[in-house]
Structure formats: C-alpha cells, structure tokens
C-alpha cells in the first residue's frame, strides 16, 4: 500500500507545494482498516535576508471508495446509446459458435456493456455509436453481412441545438453455413467462370467459398454478389447422412474443357483413367477456366463406392459417386453426404423444371467424419452473455443445440485452417475428462492403446496438437481479505480528503492549511 506511485497521487492533491521546496516525504504507518493515509512532509522556503526556514507537517488523507464513471454507467439501467443486433435466419447457431470464438480471440467484446442471446442471434450493447461501428467493422471482415441503421430520439435541447439518440444497427449474416448444398442462380454461376450451379459451401469468411463436388473447382462469392442475387441453401448440415466407404478409385482427369459444363457421371464423364498410381494433380483446369476458380492440394477426384451405415446388415444397397475427397477418404471411413434419391428441394417451380433436365448423382459427399474422442484435452471459452427472456429453449431444442455445438467441436478437430483462427485452451483438470477405454487398470494412461496399425498409416495432419493449445488462466482461490481491501484502497486513493497538523508550536512564515490542503 505504501508505494511511490500512491504517494505521487496523494502529493498531487496537496496544493501549494510548488511554492516551497519539498525536502522529504515519508509514510507514517496507519491501521489498514482505518481508511487513513498519513505522510510526513518536510519543506523549506527562503525568507528574509537569505534565511531558510524548514518545517515538517503531517498530512492525513481519507480514502473514499468510488466507482469510475464508466463502471457506474454500466450498472445503470438504460445507459446504452448503441445496440448491434446480429441475426442469422437459420435453424441452428453453428455460425455464431465460430463468430463467438473470433470475438473472444480478438477481444472485440471488451467495449460491450451487455450481451444477450436469442434464438437466431445476439445483441451487443455499447455506450457510444463509434464503439458499435468498430464492432460492425470487425464483423464485416469475418462474415458476409448486411446492415440496416435506425435511431430513436431520447431528448433534445433546441436552445443548444443538441439531441440525444439511441442508435440501432441490425446486422444480417448470410443464411449460408459451412457444408450447405447450394443451387446458384444462373446469372451468378455464369459470372463465377461458368461454374456448376450445384455447389457446396466449403467455408464462410469475408465471402462464401464454394466448391463443385463433381469437378473439384473452387470459387468465392463476395458479399455484394450474394445480396444482389440473394439465394438460400436447399439442404443444410442437419440433412447429412452417414455413409461407409467401401472402395475408392482415384480419377486422373486430363485437360477437359467440358468439365466446366458437363458433370462427371461415372464412366460417362469425358476421358477418365482410374488407378492407384494416379497423379496428385488430379484437377486440371484449362486457361479459360482460370479467374476466380482455384484448386486445393487436399482435393482429388475419385470414384467412391459407399453404403448407408443404417443399411449395413439389412440390405446390400450400394452407391457409386464421384467425389472431390479422393485424397482424404479411405476404405472403412465414415463420410457424410446428401442423399438426392429421397430429397424434396424447396425451390421455385421454374428452376425445378430446368434442374430436372440434368442428371444428378444419387448422392454427394461433403466431408469425412472423424471419430469423437472421449478424452478431449482442449476446450473453448464462452462469452459472458445473458439469455433473453423470450429465448428459452425447449428440451428438444436444447438437445439440438448441444448436438450442433458438438458438431462444431468435431469440425475444429478435423480442420486445421479453421483452428488457426481461434484460441484453444488446455484442460488442466484431468478429473473433468473421461478416462479413455485404452487406459491401464492402475490409472496410468497407455499412449496409443486404442490405435491400430491402420490408424497409424492414416494419421491426419489436421489433428489437434499440443503446441496449438493455450494455457487457460483462471484464479483458483480468492485473494485474502486484507489484500483485497488494500488493493481496493490503493485504487481508490486517487480520491482523497486530507487534514494535516502542523508540527511544532512556533509561528512560521508559511504554514499548512488543513482545510484547503495547501501550504500558505
């Protein structure tokens, strides 16, 4: 408590020190709970004929605890001046799970007064309009959005020509999420280097990154292009079905100009050669195909034989499809895909007639499903948000919410690029994690007990590594009561009242005025 910094703050409260020469200042011990601080000041001043007069005075400061204006305003009702309402019109909140982690990593929520969650979004309250605009700028750099602005007059002073407004920003996130199946409008597909209209949403960033699952071609839909055409997903991740991979045959595609227009339909697709020794550069693009179309080293066209996981042991139904996941899938893997044989698309009748003329495969694979680890060694932080009164979830909705969050965690485990944008934290309390089935009876975990030779051969480079995790800083015990009071007193010591008693009985040329806290 008796620090140089605190003494500096206290001495600034004593006026008149500039008129005298301060020789010494020392602390006088006081009982910590007395809320009193005493400093003995020794000052000098030159008087008549060069004589120097020295005097010692004890200055007493009274500590009064007080909140800062920002904290005081944060606890007041209706003190916010700007609100950012972030909404996404989808039946799940997987995008908000990712957005929440981005906000936590970049600490964009530090200026928020309050955060409320709703079924389809979140509300962020701010004290000023500029703080809200900075937050909106952060959102625009990470997800495709559209903003609407309105304001409400709270009070006005016509004599000073001033007014107090409450600002409302409605930010709509595109209703497209990762792994959604899209049917692009004809004009938009033509603008994107004539890419196929049937595409998958591979990633959502500042734009919508799409991939053609039948040719492996990539493109990106900017925010302006999306809101100009404004389409929705025809199938979402909740419609994904689990398939078991039975066989994978890589496809070596030569330079085929027809790959942009005609779909690969098994053996009817252009000039195709199959074989295990196929080149890694499986997607060849002609000069006319360049532009916004790019390739990915992880993608490789392959003809995959699959069966529904639910059909195993029931029937012998198998499917053969062309997939862009040839570099990832192996025999025996579980893959998620969309089944077109029993799907009714919610699209316009005219579009339906055009699409029915084209031959679509029975299914399209979306991604490989990794096994869920029971002994997950990492966790994520969450925003300190309150749930709105009208956002209570039913038991079925709560179960779906938890399933979506678990799916988001599995995506992080299988996507290294996605994890690089977020902060993952170690779980230090081993009691909170489940004991793996491969652990020894004595309690010691046997490393790799569940691993098979096949697992070692197909170890994915995207698996979560220890060097990606951060230490989660948490206070285990509260500070002692005396330390808390001393720390609070030191913070509040900037607002003090003081009184001083002059040492010595002789009348001097200058004296300390306790009432005015100054030397006279």
C-alpha positions, 0 to 999 in steps of 0.5 A: 500500500505504501508505494511511490506511485500512491504517494505521487497521487496523494502529493498531487492533491496537496496544493501549494507545494510548488511554492516551497521546496519539498525536502522529504516525504515519508509514510507514517504507518496507519491501521489498514482498516482505518481508511487513513493515509498519513505522510510526513512532509518536510519543506523549506522556503527562503525568507528574509535576508537569505534565511531558510526556514524548514518545517515538517507537517503531517498530512492525513488523507481519507480514502473514499471508495468510488466507482469510475464513471464508466463502471457506474454507467454500466450498472445503470439501467438504460445507459446504452446509446448503441445496440448491434443486433446480429441475426442469422435466419437459420435453424441452428447457431453453428455460425455464431459458435465460430463468430463467438470464438473470433470475438473472444480471440480478438477481444472485440467484446471488451467495449460491450456493456451487455450481451444477450442471446436469442434464438437466431442471434445476439445483441451487443450493447455499447455506450457510444455509436463509434464503439458499435461501428468498430464492432460492425467493422470487425464483423464485416471482415469475418462474415458476409453481412448486411446492415440496416441503421435506425435511431430513436430520439431520447431528448433534445435541447433546441436552445443548444441545438443538441439531441440525444439518440439511441442508435440501432444497427441490425446486422444480417449474416448470410443464411449460408453455413459451412457444408450447405448444398447450394443451387446458384442462380444462373446469372451468378454461376455464369459470372463465377467462370461458368461454374456448376450451379450445384455447389457446396459451401466449403467455408464462410469468411469475408465471402462464401467459398464454394466448391463443385463436388463433381469437378473439384473447382473452387470459387468465392462469392463476395458479399455484394454478389450474394445480396444482389442475387440473394439465394438460400441453401436447399439442404443444410448440415442437419440433412447429412447422412452417414455413409461407409466407404467401401472402395475408392478409385482415384480419377486422373482427369486430363485437360477437359474443357467440358468439365466446366459444363458437363458433370462427371457421371461415372464412366460417362464423364469425358476421358477418365483413367482410374488407378492407384498410381494416379497423379496428385494433380488430379484437377486440371483446369484449362486457361479459360477456366482460370479467374476466380476458380482455384484448386486445393492440394487436399482435393482429388477426384475419385470414384467412391463406392459407399453404403448407408451405415443404417443399411449395413446388415439389412440390405446390400444397397450400394452407391457409386459417386464421384467425389472431390475427397479422393485424397482424404477418404479411405476404405472403412471411413465414415463420410457424410453426404446428401442423399438426392434419391429421397430429397424434396428441394424447396425451390421455385417451380421454374428452376425445378423444371430446368434442374430436372433436365440434368442428371444428378448423382444419387448422392454427394459427399461433403466431408469425412467424419472423424471419430469423437474422442472421449478424452478431449484435452482442449476446450473453448471459452464462452462469452459472458452473455445473458439469455433473453427472456423470450429465448428459452429453449425447449428440451428438444431444442436444447438437445439440438443445440448441444448436438450442433455445438458438438458438431462444431467441436468435431469440425475444429478437430478435423480442420486445421485452417479453421483452428488457426483462427481461434484460441484453444485452451488446455484442460488442466483438470484431468478429473473433468475428462473421461478416462479413455477405454485404452487406459491401464487398470492402475490409472496410468494412461497407455499412449496409443492403446486404442490405435491400430496399425491402420490408424497409424498409416492414416494419421491426419495432419489436421489433428489437434496438437499440443503446441496449438493449445493455450494455457487457460488462466483462471484464479483458483482461490480468492485473494485474502481479505486484507489484500483485497481491501488494500488493493481496493484502497490503493485504487481508490486513493486517487480520491482523497480528503486530507487534514494535516497538523502542523508540527511544532508550536512556533509561528512560521512564515508559511504554514499548512492549511488543513482545510484547503490542503495547501501550504500558505 
